[in-house]
């Protein structure tokens, strides 16, 4: 049979929404028109793609098998149209980890490669970025890639990653997400040292540098629940530091309010992220070991030409600025980040 891409698009939207009304609104169709397209597709395939019971919609076994190949077919169709019309559009890149200023790193790379056309957006966290990549609404993501407790939600398990080759320095990366085709892949592109930020009245505030174990009498103040903050949770566990969390991540200024008000509290921030001029706090380097925050690019399938150019630009800037320097014993990384570094 010849696959009708309009019918396939109706199926994919419904499979992702699991709701005919929302899928119809997403495609600017009436619900009746959407249902007709799916019915014709099922008739042509000779199988049912959805279980329909009342208001509930679920994929059948055939529907689950058909979903990813249908997504691939739609992407190929879109690429064919773009190629025929000689269209170009900016590379769509979402960032997360906003408290640690991901735009600083992206700006450095884009300043070195001004010809790259990139459109930047924001994802709330890693699972949100993965969802956007799966839907095809972005081309790459930039943030910290880590094991997530939301495997069932986002369909990946980064903690169970297997290694793929780097090749010419722009391809490969660490392959994640068993069962996805094409799989998600990520590449570590920067290791950023962190300072501890504390009140001038803190007992350790006069030190020129501090070792992480020296913070065990302090309280590490975190911007959100620790089960959402993989790096800070692992840091606190590794160095036996008590951690407490704010109810919600409201940004840098609200984060600093707690150590500003109570000298027992400290927080971790990138060493080159400037504190507000009126913060009234000190940033002290951490050493022996220095905690490093790992930034990665995340993508799905084979990157487009502009995506490959961005990967190449990251590799060149990282080499020039020595972003990936790491000395075991002198620096500290969570285990999964060390695995990524070995690949790079």
Secondary structure, DSSP 4 states (H G I P E B T S, - for coil): ----HHHHHHHHHHHHHS-HHHHHHHTT--HHHHHHHHHHHHHHHTS--EEEETTEEEE-HHHHHHHHHHHHHHHHHHHHHHHHHT---PEEEEE--GGG-HHHHHHHHHHH-TT--EEEEE-SSHHHHHHHHHHTS-SEEEE-----S-HHHHS--GGG-EE---TTTTS--EEE-TT-SSPEEEEEEEEEEEEEEEETTSTTTT-SEEEGGGGGGSEEEESS-GGG-HHHHHHHHHTT-EEEE-SS---HHHHHHHHHH-TTEEEEEETTSPPPTT--EEEEEEESSEEEEEEEEEEESS--HHHHHHHHHHHHHHHHHTTT---BTTEE--HHHHHHHHH-
